[in-house]
Amino acid sequence: MSVKMYFKGGQGIKNPKDFNGVEIKEGDILTHCWFEDDYIDFFKKHIGISDILEIEKRVHEPNVIVKYNSEKEFFYGVGVKNESDSYMHDFRFRYTKIIK
């Protein structure tokens, strides 16, 4: 079995879309990638938050801004406040929502 490791890079997904099916473009701001399976259950079990209003607030927080690598091969996301705070691969975009 081979293992493929991802560091700073992407898969080169053409026309990536968010959780709602909206195409993601360079400069878009994305939420955290919470929108996989049942995110409310995830917050209750793994984050320890059971208040629905608090969960809804957290899932819609801005996390990364979308950039295109210098060779124009793939999109990636870097932290909104500080680029080194967060990194997101393009294959995780489908579990986010766009915040314009």
KOLPA-583496 format. One line per 5 residues: number of its first residue (from 1); their letters; for each residue x, y, z negated of N, C-alpha, C, CB. Coordinates in Angstrom, 2 decimals. Glycine has a CB too. Layout:
N
NUM	a	X,Y,Z,X,Y,Z,X,Y,Z,X,Y,Z ~ ...
This chain:
100
1	msvkm	0.85,-1.18,0.00,0.00,0.00,0.00,0.89,1.24,0.00,-0.97,0.00,-1.23 ~ 0.58,2.19,0.86,1.36,3.43,0.88,0.59,4.53,0.18,1.69,3.84,2.34 ~ 1.35,5.45,-0.39,0.76,6.57,-1.10,1.16,7.84,-0.38,1.21,6.61,-2.60 ~ 0.20,8.69,-0.10,0.46,9.97,0.55,0.36,11.06,-0.51,-0.53,10.23,1.74 ~ 1.40,11.85,-0.67,1.43,12.90,-1.68,1.20,14.26,-1.03,2.77,12.88,-2.45
6	yfkgg	0.44,15.11,-1.71,0.18,16.46,-1.24,0.74,17.45,-2.24,-1.32,16.69,-1.01 ~ 1.54,18.35,-1.75,1.99,19.46,-2.58,1.45,20.71,-1.91,3.57,19.49,-2.73 ~ 2.30,21.60,-1.46,1.80,22.75,-0.70,1.62,22.29,0.73,2.78,23.99,-0.79 ~ 0.41,22.13,1.13,0.11,21.66,2.47,-1.36,21.42,2.63,0.88,20.40,2.78 ~ -1.72,20.91,3.77,-3.12,20.64,4.03,-3.26,19.58,5.08,-3.85,21.90,4.46
11	qgikn	-4.47,19.29,5.43,-4.72,18.29,6.46,-4.95,18.92,7.82,-5.91,17.44,6.08 ~ -5.05,20.23,7.85,-5.30,20.89,9.13,-6.75,20.73,9.58,-4.37,20.35,10.19 ~ -7.67,20.78,8.62,-9.09,20.63,8.94,-9.54,21.83,9.76,-9.95,20.50,7.64 ~ -10.06,21.56,10.92,-10.57,22.63,11.81,-11.97,23.01,11.35,-10.58,22.17,13.31 ~ -12.22,24.30,11.23,-13.53,24.81,10.83,-14.04,24.19,9.53,-14.53,24.55,11.93
16	pkdfn	-13.27,24.30,8.44,-13.73,23.73,7.17,-15.01,24.40,6.70,-12.65,23.87,6.08 ~ -15.83,23.65,5.99,-17.11,24.17,5.49,-17.19,24.00,3.98,-18.30,23.45,6.17 ~ -17.97,24.86,3.36,-18.18,24.76,1.91,-19.29,23.76,1.61,-18.50,26.14,1.31 ~ -19.67,23.66,0.35,-20.70,22.74,-0.10,-22.04,22.95,0.61,-20.89,22.88,-1.60 ~ -22.32,24.21,0.96,-23.58,24.55,1.63,-23.50,24.43,3.15,-23.99,25.95,1.25
21	gveik	-22.35,24.01,3.68,-22.20,23.87,5.13,-21.81,25.16,5.83,-23.48,23.36,5.71 ~ -21.44,26.19,5.09,-21.03,27.46,5.67,-19.54,27.39,6.02,-21.32,28.65,4.69 ~ -19.20,27.80,7.24,-17.81,27.75,7.68,-16.93,28.69,6.85,-17.70,28.11,9.17 ~ -15.80,28.19,6.42,-14.85,28.94,5.61,-13.82,29.58,6.53,-14.17,28.04,4.55 ~ -13.54,30.85,6.27,-12.58,31.60,7.09,-11.51,32.21,6.21,-13.30,32.70,7.91
26	egdil	-10.41,32.61,6.81,-9.34,33.26,6.08,-9.88,34.50,5.39,-8.17,33.62,7.03 ~ -9.50,34.68,4.14,-9.96,35.83,3.35,-11.17,35.55,2.49,-10.27,36.96,4.26 ~ -11.86,34.44,2.74,-13.01,34.08,1.89,-12.54,33.76,0.47,-13.78,32.87,2.49 ~ -13.38,34.04,-0.48,-13.11,33.70,-1.87,-14.01,32.53,-2.24,-13.35,34.93,-2.83 ~ -13.39,31.49,-2.81,-14.10,30.26,-3.14,-14.18,30.05,-4.64,-13.43,29.07,-2.47
31	thcwf	-15.21,29.32,-5.06,-15.34,28.90,-6.45,-14.34,27.77,-6.71,-16.80,28.44,-6.76 ~ -14.32,27.28,-7.95,-13.60,26.05,-8.24,-14.28,24.93,-7.47,-13.56,25.75,-9.79 ~ -13.61,23.81,-7.33,-14.21,22.69,-6.59,-15.02,21.80,-7.53,-13.11,21.86,-5.87 ~ -16.10,22.36,-8.08,-16.97,21.65,-9.02,-18.07,20.87,-8.31,-17.60,22.63,-10.00 ~ -18.41,21.22,-7.10,-19.65,20.75,-6.48,-19.47,19.38,-5.83,-20.13,21.74,-5.44
36	eddyi	-19.13,18.43,-6.67,-18.93,17.06,-6.25,-19.77,16.20,-7.20,-17.40,16.64,-6.26 ~ -20.53,15.30,-6.66,-21.41,14.47,-7.48,-22.32,15.36,-8.32,-20.58,13.52,-8.39 ~ -22.50,15.04,-9.58,-23.37,15.81,-10.46,-22.50,16.71,-11.33,-24.27,14.87,-11.33 ~ -22.32,17.98,-10.90,-21.41,18.86,-11.61,-21.92,19.22,-13.01,-21.19,20.13,-10.81 ~ -23.24,19.21,-13.24,-23.76,19.50,-14.58,-23.34,18.39,-15.54,-25.32,19.64,-14.56
41	dffkk	-23.45,17.14,-15.09,-23.02,16.01,-15.89,-21.51,16.08,-16.16,-23.38,14.69,-15.20 ~ -20.74,16.50,-15.15,-19.30,16.65,-15.30,-18.97,17.64,-16.43,-18.66,17.12,-13.98 ~ -19.65,18.79,-16.42,-19.40,19.80,-17.45,-19.77,19.28,-18.84,-20.18,21.08,-17.14 ~ -20.86,18.58,-18.93,-21.29,18.06,-20.22,-20.30,17.03,-20.76,-22.69,17.43,-20.11 ~ -19.87,16.10,-19.91,-18.99,15.02,-20.35,-17.53,15.45,-20.52,-19.06,13.89,-19.38
46	higis	-17.00,16.17,-19.53,-15.57,16.41,-19.48,-15.13,17.79,-19.96,-15.09,16.22,-18.10 ~ -15.98,18.77,-19.85,-15.63,20.12,-20.28,-16.24,20.42,-21.65,-16.12,21.16,-19.25 ~ -17.30,19.69,-22.01,-17.91,19.86,-23.32,-18.89,21.01,-23.40,-16.85,20.06,-24.32 ~ -19.41,21.44,-22.26,-20.39,22.53,-22.24,-21.73,21.92,-21.87,-19.98,23.67,-21.23 ~ -22.75,22.17,-22.68,-24.07,21.63,-22.36,-25.10,22.71,-22.05,-24.56,20.78,-23.51
51	dilei	-24.76,23.97,-22.31,-25.66,25.07,-22.02,-25.69,25.33,-20.50,-25.23,26.36,-22.79 ~ -26.86,25.12,-19.91,-27.00,25.25,-18.45,-26.60,26.64,-17.96,-28.44,24.95,-18.04 ~ -26.95,27.68,-18.69,-26.58,29.04,-18.27,-25.06,29.23,-18.26,-27.23,30.09,-19.20 ~ -24.38,28.68,-19.24,-22.91,28.75,-19.29,-22.29,27.95,-18.14,-22.39,28.23,-20.65 ~ -22.86,26.80,-17.85,-22.37,25.99,-16.73,-22.53,26.75,-15.42,-23.12,24.63,-16.65
56	ekrvh	-23.71,27.31,-15.19,-23.95,28.05,-13.95,-23.01,29.25,-13.81,-25.41,28.53,-13.89 ~ -22.70,29.89,-14.93,-21.76,31.01,-14.91,-20.36,30.51,-14.50,-21.71,31.71,-16.29 ~ -19.92,29.41,-15.10,-18.58,28.89,-14.84,-18.41,28.37,-13.42,-18.27,27.77,-15.81 ~ -19.42,27.69,-12.89,-19.25,27.09,-11.56,-19.19,28.12,-10.45,-20.38,26.13,-11.28 ~ -19.71,29.31,-10.71,-19.72,30.34,-9.67,-18.61,31.38,-9.84,-21.05,31.03,-9.66
61	epnvi	-17.65,31.11,-10.72,-16.53,32.04,-10.90,-15.60,31.98,-9.69,-15.75,31.72,-12.20 ~ -15.05,33.13,-9.26,-14.07,33.11,-8.17,-12.80,32.39,-8.62,-13.74,34.55,-7.71 ~ -12.26,31.57,-7.74,-11.05,30.82,-8.07,-9.91,31.10,-7.10,-11.36,29.33,-8.09 ~ -10.15,30.89,-5.80,-9.07,31.05,-4.82,-9.51,31.90,-3.64,-8.60,29.68,-4.33 ~ -8.52,32.50,-3.01,-8.73,33.21,-1.75,-8.09,32.35,-0.65,-8.11,34.67,-1.78
66	vkyns	-8.80,32.23,0.46,-8.37,31.35,1.54,-7.32,32.05,2.40,-9.58,30.92,2.40 ~ -6.25,31.33,2.67,-5.18,31.82,3.54,-4.90,30.77,4.59,-3.90,32.15,2.74 ~ -4.20,31.21,5.63,-3.78,30.33,6.72,-2.27,30.26,6.66,-4.29,30.84,8.13 ~ -1.68,29.09,6.72,-0.23,29.02,6.60,0.44,29.72,7.77,0.24,27.55,6.51 ~ 1.71,30.05,7.62,2.42,30.87,8.61,2.50,30.21,9.98,3.81,31.18,8.12
71	ekeff	2.47,28.90,10.04,2.51,28.20,11.33,1.10,28.01,11.92,3.19,26.84,11.17 ~ 0.09,28.53,11.25,-1.32,28.41,11.68,-1.74,26.95,11.84,-1.53,29.16,12.99 ~ -1.27,26.10,10.91,-1.60,24.67,10.96,-2.77,24.31,10.06,-0.39,23.85,10.58 ~ -2.90,25.02,8.94,-3.94,24.64,8.00,-4.29,25.80,7.07,-3.50,23.43,7.18 ~ -5.52,25.72,6.54,-5.98,26.64,5.51,-5.58,26.10,4.14,-7.52,26.86,5.60
76	ygvgv	-5.49,26.99,3.17,-5.27,26.61,1.78,-5.79,27.74,0.92,-3.75,26.31,1.48 ~ -5.95,27.50,-0.36,-6.43,28.54,-1.27,-5.41,28.81,-2.36,-7.77,28.14,-1.89 ~ -5.23,30.10,-2.68,-4.36,30.49,-3.78,-5.16,31.33,-4.76,-3.11,31.27,-3.27 ~ -4.70,31.35,-6.02,-5.41,32.03,-7.09,-5.80,33.46,-6.76,-4.59,32.02,-8.31 ~ -7.03,33.83,-7.08,-7.53,35.18,-6.83,-6.77,36.21,-7.64,-9.03,35.27,-7.15
81	knesd	-6.59,35.95,-8.93,-5.93,36.92,-9.81,-4.42,36.88,-9.66,-6.31,36.65,-11.26 ~ -3.87,35.71,-9.60,-2.43,35.53,-9.48,-2.22,34.30,-8.60,-1.73,35.36,-10.90 ~ -1.56,34.47,-7.47,-1.42,33.37,-6.52,-0.84,32.10,-7.13,-0.56,33.80,-5.39 ~ -0.01,32.24,-8.14,0.60,31.05,-8.73,-0.31,30.36,-9.75,1.92,31.41,-9.39 ~ -1.45,30.97,-10.08,-2.38,30.38,-11.05,-3.09,29.15,-10.52,-3.39,31.40,-11.48
86	symhd	-3.36,29.14,-9.24,-4.17,28.08,-8.69,-3.80,27.82,-7.24,-5.66,28.42,-8.80 ~ -3.94,26.57,-6.82,-3.72,26.18,-5.42,-4.79,25.17,-5.07,-2.27,25.59,-5.20 ~ -5.36,25.31,-3.89,-6.38,24.36,-3.45,-6.09,23.91,-2.03,-7.79,24.99,-3.56 ~ -6.10,22.60,-1.83,-5.92,22.03,-0.50,-7.20,22.19,0.32,-5.54,20.55,-0.60 ~ -7.04,22.24,1.63,-8.20,22.41,2.51,-9.21,21.27,2.40,-7.73,22.53,3.94
91	frfry	-8.77,20.08,2.05,-9.73,18.97,1.95,-10.60,19.06,0.71,-8.99,17.66,1.95 ~ -10.31,19.98,-0.21,-11.16,20.21,-1.38,-12.20,21.32,-1.13,-10.30,20.57,-2.58 ~ -12.07,22.04,-0.04,-12.99,23.16,0.25,-14.45,22.71,0.27,-12.64,23.81,1.58 ~ -14.71,21.49,0.70,-16.11,21.03,0.83,-16.82,20.91,-0.52,-16.15,19.67,1.53 ~ -16.07,20.99,-1.62,-16.64,20.93,-2.95,-16.71,22.32,-3.62,-15.83,19.97,-3.83
96	tkiik	-16.59,23.37,-2.82,-16.64,24.73,-3.32,-17.83,25.47,-2.72,-15.32,25.47,-3.00 ~ -18.03,26.69,-3.18,-19.00,27.58,-2.54,-18.28,28.90,-2.27,-20.29,27.80,-3.43 ~ -18.63,29.52,-1.16,-18.05,30.80,-0.78,-18.66,31.92,-1.61,-18.25,31.07,0.72 ~ -17.79,32.78,-2.14,-18.23,34.01,-2.80,-17.71,35.13,-1.91,-17.70,34.13,-4.31 ~ -18.57,35.87,-1.29,-18.13,36.92,-0.36,-17.90,38.21,-1.09,-19.15,37.14,0.76
